[in-house]
């Protein structure tokens, strides 16, 4: 359809009336989602405008792909259809920083980097470090449930959310939760929205609980010879009384493995904690290193258009078994592997090969091992062509019928992100 025809059709006219002509534009090839080309990009300026856009598209049988910073558009299945990208770029304000209560209310299009800079003025932080903070938005982080390396100390992103505001396909705007830490009203609905990949509604605002910025931070690294040794060292640290805010295994190959530990507090306590770390580590020597090791998982996605990146979640005690199976299979297929695993048991793996078939072989073997360990595995990114024969969400058990019923309740018209979530939701 030509641009002139697009801008004169009924949907374009109706949506222009909602957001204004300057906030609706034809989509370009850069706006495509997994090679599915939308018609236009619309940028509402308020939650009410988001709701109006959703209501019109729902009634007209049009589909919407919500977009924040676009950092994780490769996550999930290819959408069945994409008529409009709904950009949250204009909903980018920090509404209220109640620093005395250690809470903040922020719009969903605000980037994590901008939010953290506002909070830093009062010595506070959102205790989450998702990838690409200068691009990743509050809404995108919530929709994908992306937490980062701080999760081991402060919990997942859902543990930091007190409430959300969300626009639904029927045109309503609902609120769940509250602005104070002890408020648990709407708890289930808040948790339901987090990690739903924008398939139930569009998050327009969130309220977070905050934490103080530590006085001092130090990162220490140890080199070990095998993933199994690294796993044992991590388990020893997990079983200790150390107060760490980061615990990570970084393996570039089977015999080049590092363990990273981040400690926070006052300078005197860091010295004491480091001495304890040395006693726990035994023959393994930890030395202070640069804090950029905590961006290792983000670096997995650099120049990765032909790579496969997957997220595996197992028990912390099973990381060694997962690593051994991964590197053994990768060696057989002559694949390059990089792994970054958190002490929580969440491991992110990058696979590189000259062809697609070796990638599929290792993926199937890795998924089989994860299933054996009763964990979960999701393909975060892969070449689009692979998604025709690959279930990126992996093994889904008895929760799928319930998930379909929830989708039917919130979005019976399949307006939002159709087909991208688990089980084709």
Secondary structure by P-SEA (a helix, b strand, c coil): ccaaaaaacaaaaaaaaacccccbbbbccccccccccccbbbbbccaaaaaaaaaaaaaacbbbbbbcccccccccccccccccccccccccccccccccccbbbbcccccaaaaaaaaacccccccccccccccccaaaaaaacccccccccccccccccccbbbbccccbbbbccccccccccaaaaaaaaccccccccccccbbbbbbccccbbbbbbbbbccaaaaaaaaaaaaaccccccccbbbbccccbbbbbbbbbccaaaaaaaaaaaaaaaccbbbbbbbccccccccccccccccbbbbbbbccccaaaaaaaaaaaaaaaabbbbbbbbccccbbbbbbbcccaaaaaaaaaaaaaaaaaacccccccccccccccccccccccccaaaaaaaaaaacccccccccccccccc
